Each structure stands twice: as structure tokens, then as C-alpha cells.
Amino acid sequence: MPKVYFHNEKSIDQNINTKNSSTLSLVESYKILNLDINKKTTKQDVNKAYIKIQKKIHPDISPETSRLSSIVNEAKDIVLDNLA
């Protein structure tokens, strides 16, 4: 018998399963943030690049860009984790 999903149960299950595994590589994350992976990057550089992009694509400004905004968030987290 097929599993029946209520509301967003399937989405929640998928988010839980993928939350710990990143879909972006480090190189992709640097590219998304428009940073050079070969240069020494500081936390301030990452945050400045992140804010610059988010000002253009934040869902409060443009609701259709919510998925893009979440990808930029993930890229920022990956780069910051790599700096530590």
C-alpha cells in the first residue's frame, strides 16, 4: 500500500534527511558568494559578500527568490565552516 502524505510531511522528511548533508561543494559555495577560493578569505569578506547578494534576492524583497536565498545561506555556512 502506498504511503499517504499529509500536508508537507514529505517535504519535512526530505529536509530532515538532507539537512546534515550539503548539496553544494566548497568551490560552488565560493562561486555563489562571488569569492576567490585562491585568496585568503576572512569571515568579514564572507559576510560582506553574503549581505550584498541577500539585499538583491531576499524573499522579503522578492518572494519568488526564496529558494535562491536558501542556497546563498547554505553557501555562506559552508564557507564559514571551512574558515574555522
C-alpha positions as a Markdown table, in Angstrom:
| # | Residue | x | y | z |
|---|---|---|---|---|
| 1 | Met | 0.0 | 0.0 | 0.0 |
| 2 | Pro | 1.5 | 3.4 | -0.9 |
| 3 | Lys | 2.4 | 5.9 | 1.8 |
| 4 | Val | -0.1 | 8.7 | 2.1 |
| 5 | Tyr | 1.4 | 12.1 | 2.9 |
| 6 | Phe | -0.4 | 14.8 | 4.9 |
| 7 | His | 0.3 | 18.5 | 4.4 |
| 8 | Asn | 4.0 | 18.9 | 3.9 |
| 9 | Glu | 5.1 | 15.6 | 5.6 |
| 10 | Lys | 7.1 | 14.6 | 2.5 |
| 11 | Ser | 8.9 | 17.9 | 2.4 |
| 12 | Ile | 9.7 | 17.7 | 6.1 |
| 13 | Asp | 11.0 | 14.1 | 5.7 |
| 14 | Gln | 13.2 | 15.2 | 2.8 |
| 15 | Asn | 14.5 | 18.2 | 4.8 |
| 16 | Ile | 15.4 | 16.1 | 7.8 |
| 17 | Asn | 17.3 | 13.6 | 5.6 |
| 18 | Thr | 19.2 | 16.3 | 3.7 |
| 19 | Lys | 19.8 | 18.8 | 6.5 |
| 20 | Asn | 23.1 | 17.3 | 7.5 |
| 21 | Ser | 24.4 | 16.6 | 4.0 |
| 22 | Ser | 25.3 | 19.6 | 1.9 |
| 23 | Thr | 24.3 | 19.8 | -1.7 |
| 24 | Leu | 26.9 | 22.4 | -2.5 |
| 25 | Ser | 30.7 | 21.9 | -2.8 |
| 26 | Leu | 33.1 | 24.3 | -1.3 |
| 27 | Val | 34.1 | 25.6 | -4.8 |
| 28 | Glu | 30.4 | 26.1 | -5.7 |
| 29 | Ser | 29.9 | 28.0 | -2.4 |
| 30 | Tyr | 32.7 | 30.4 | -3.1 |
| 31 | Lys | 31.4 | 31.0 | -6.6 |
| 32 | Ile | 27.9 | 31.7 | -5.4 |
| 33 | Leu | 29.3 | 34.3 | -3.0 |
| 34 | Asn | 31.5 | 35.7 | -5.7 |
| 35 | Leu | 34.6 | 35.0 | -3.7 |
| 36 | Asp | 38.0 | 33.8 | -5.0 |
| 37 | Ile | 38.8 | 30.4 | -3.4 |
| 38 | Asn | 42.6 | 31.0 | -4.0 |
| 39 | Lys | 42.7 | 34.2 | -1.9 |
| 40 | Lys | 42.7 | 34.3 | 1.9 |
| 41 | Thr | 39.1 | 35.0 | 2.8 |
| 42 | Thr | 38.0 | 36.3 | 6.2 |
| 43 | Lys | 34.8 | 36.0 | 8.0 |
| 44 | Gln | 34.1 | 39.7 | 7.2 |
| 45 | Asp | 34.7 | 39.1 | 3.5 |
| 46 | Val | 32.1 | 36.2 | 3.5 |
| 47 | Asn | 29.5 | 38.3 | 5.5 |
| 48 | Lys | 30.0 | 41.3 | 3.2 |
| 49 | Ala | 29.5 | 39.2 | 0.1 |
| 50 | Tyr | 26.5 | 37.4 | 1.6 |
| 51 | Ile | 24.8 | 40.7 | 2.6 |
| 52 | Lys | 25.4 | 42.2 | -0.9 |
| 53 | Ile | 23.7 | 39.2 | -2.5 |
| 54 | Gln | 20.9 | 39.0 | 0.0 |
| 55 | Lys | 20.0 | 42.6 | -0.5 |
| 56 | Lys | 19.1 | 41.7 | -4.0 |
| 57 | Ile | 17.4 | 38.4 | -3.6 |
| 58 | His | 15.9 | 38.2 | 0.0 |
| 59 | Pro | 12.4 | 36.7 | -0.1 |
| 60 | Asp | 11.0 | 39.8 | 1.7 |
| 61 | Ile | 12.1 | 41.9 | -1.3 |
| 62 | Ser | 11.3 | 39.3 | -4.0 |
| 63 | Pro | 9.2 | 36.3 | -2.8 |
| 64 | Glu | 10.0 | 34.2 | -5.9 |
| 65 | Thr | 13.7 | 34.1 | -4.9 |
| 66 | Ser | 13.2 | 32.2 | -1.7 |
| 67 | Arg | 14.9 | 29.0 | -3.0 |
| 68 | Leu | 17.8 | 31.1 | -4.3 |
| 69 | Ser | 18.1 | 32.8 | -0.9 |
| 70 | Ser | 18.3 | 29.5 | 0.9 |
| 71 | Ile | 21.1 | 28.4 | -1.5 |
| 72 | Val | 23.0 | 31.5 | -0.7 |
| 73 | Asn | 22.5 | 30.9 | 3.0 |
| 74 | Glu | 23.9 | 27.3 | 2.6 |
| 75 | Ala | 26.9 | 28.6 | 0.6 |
| 76 | Lys | 27.7 | 31.1 | 3.4 |
| 77 | Asp | 27.5 | 28.4 | 6.0 |
| 78 | Ile | 29.8 | 26.1 | 4.1 |
| 79 | Val | 32.4 | 28.8 | 3.5 |
| 80 | Leu | 32.3 | 29.9 | 7.1 |
| 81 | Asp | 32.6 | 26.3 | 8.4 |
| 82 | Asn | 35.7 | 25.9 | 6.1 |
| 83 | Leu | 37.3 | 29.0 | 7.6 |
| 84 | Ala | 37.1 | 27.7 | 11.2 |
